[in-house]
Amino acid sequence: MTFKHVCDQITFLNNKNPTLAEDSLKEFHIIVVPNLLFTFKSLLESEGLEGIVALHRFSWDFVKIDRNLLSLETTQIFREIFIKSDTSLLSSIASSLRIFSMVHGRPKFILSYGENSDKVLSMVTQMEKLRKTSANREFPDFNAMIVMDRDKDYPSCLLTPVTYSALMVELFDIKAGTLTVDAENNKMKTGKLKFLCVDRKESSTDDVEVKTLRMCGTSDELYTYNKYRHFSEVVNLIKAESKNLEEERKKYSRDMNLDQMKEFVHQNLPKVAAQKKVLFKHLVICEKIVQEMSGNFERQQNIEEMILRNGNRKQILSYLDEQLHTNAHQWNILRLICLINICIGGFSSDEVNKFIGGYLNTFGHKHLDIFQNLMKAKLFPDINRVASKNFIGMAQSSLPTLSLIHI
């Protein structure tokens, strides 16, 4: 659709100024990311823009996010492949992996797990043969590569994280390794109904100055040291670091001669000021994580552990029903539903009716397509098998009539 809109704009400009088409040079250039499909060329011909518009393909390669962490940053891949069953983007992934191997050397050991991963590696092999490029090195930068389909390990992304870096992403938006720290519009608040959100105006730190945080070890040593630690441990370590900085600052108040004062001001003082600024950011983030997630965090962890162990089903479903009707979060409740479906054998028809009806009554029937998409991704039972009349009746009776319903 986006490509069609661009073509419509070019057609409008071309009709407004017909002399553009008389020029032998192409007046318009369209760069398609990440893959140039044959349908684009066909659309240009049907729109009468052949010869006026030049198409270019830009293959998005790996972006360095942190030390030893590279990302393609193509967020639409999951939707296209696992929901729409459109595998046209696999060639773009294969092209990026081929370039990666050319730069870093082809790993000695390569393992694929999943149908789409097998296709990607097969494409990489064909590209190397077709373009006669060799990525073999005696000592590649990486000795092993594992290419795995996302649907082979759903639980790892459905579980509530406990590490510091993961909880940052759980609460705040992140784009290309930059965290946006917004206390009023974080993911926990925007995902809940307004009357379920508790306003906490009191705060021990001033978060006005904290807007972004670069999640990169080269620019933030404190983040590097704590990013993979359990959050409860990080809070104590940051408090200890705060005390150490305070002691470092107090060194200036001791008896010093003039030369010592100059050395402290020129060398130690700027370093202490920079560390204090970074520490302040982490203190604000820790405070917001505790405020937004501490209320039900431990109980959620216990229930998720019970789900992984295929424990008391009745207790798990009771907790899910309680959260849906008293503390519902638009996305976290779906994660819990999908985790239960994968780990403890799915839901019965009555349970499907109950939870879909409760969700729609809470957040609105406009979200019905969510369950269709989850079904396509094999994260939810096939709702087409559920009788429509039973589903409608359950959707009307799951919550009191005073609940917020938007149709």
HELIX and SHEET records of a PDB file:
HELIX    1   1 THR A    2  LYS A   16  1                                  15    
HELIX    2   2 THR A   19  GLU A   22  1                                   4    
HELIX    3   3 PHE A   38  SER A   46  1                                   9    
HELIX    4   4 ILE A   77  PHE A   78  1                                   2    
HELIX    5   5 ARG A   79  ILE A   83  3                                   5    
HELIX    6   6 LEU A   90  HIS A  104  1                                  15    
HELIX    7   7 GLU A  115  ARG A  131  1                                  17    
HELIX    8   8 ARG A  150  LYS A  152  5                                   3    
HELIX    9   9 PRO A  155  LEU A  158  1                                   4    
HELIX   10  10 TYR A  164  LEU A  171  1                                   8    
HELIX   11  11 LYS A  187  THR A  190  1                                   4    
HELIX   12  12 LYS A  194  LEU A  196  5                                   3    
HELIX   13  13 GLU A  221  ASN A  226  1                                   6    
HELIX   14  14 PHE A  231  LYS A  250  1                                  20    
HELIX   15  15 LYS A  251  SER A  253  5                                   3    
HELIX   16  16 LEU A  258  GLU A  263  1                                   6    
HELIX   17  17 PHE A  264  ASN A  268  3                                   5    
HELIX   18  18 LEU A  269  MET A  293  1                                  25    
HELIX   19  19 PHE A  297  LEU A  308  1                                  12    
HELIX   20  20 ARG A  313  THR A  326  1                                  14    
HELIX   21  21 ASN A  332  CYS A  343  1                                  12    
HELIX   22  22 SER A  349  PHE A  363  1                                  15    
HELIX   23  23 HIS A  365  HIS A  367  5                                   3    
HELIX   24  24 LEU A  368  LYS A  376  1                                   9    
HELIX   25  25 ILE A  383  ARG A  385  5                                   3    
HELIX   26  26 SER A  388  SER A  397  1                                  10    
SHEET    1   A 2 PHE A  28  VAL A  32  0                                        
SHEET    2   A 2 VAL A  53  ARG A  57  1                                        
SHEET    1   B 2 VAL A  63  ASP A  66  0                                        
SHEET    2   B 2 LEU A  69  SER A  71 -1                                        
SHEET    1   C 2 PHE A 109  TYR A 113  0                                        
SHEET    2   C 2 ALA A 144  MET A 148  1                                        
SHEET    1   D 3 ASP A 173  LYS A 175  0                                        
SHEET    2   D 3 THR A 178  THR A 180 -1                                        
SHEET    3   D 3 THR A 212  ARG A 214 -1                                        
END                                                                             
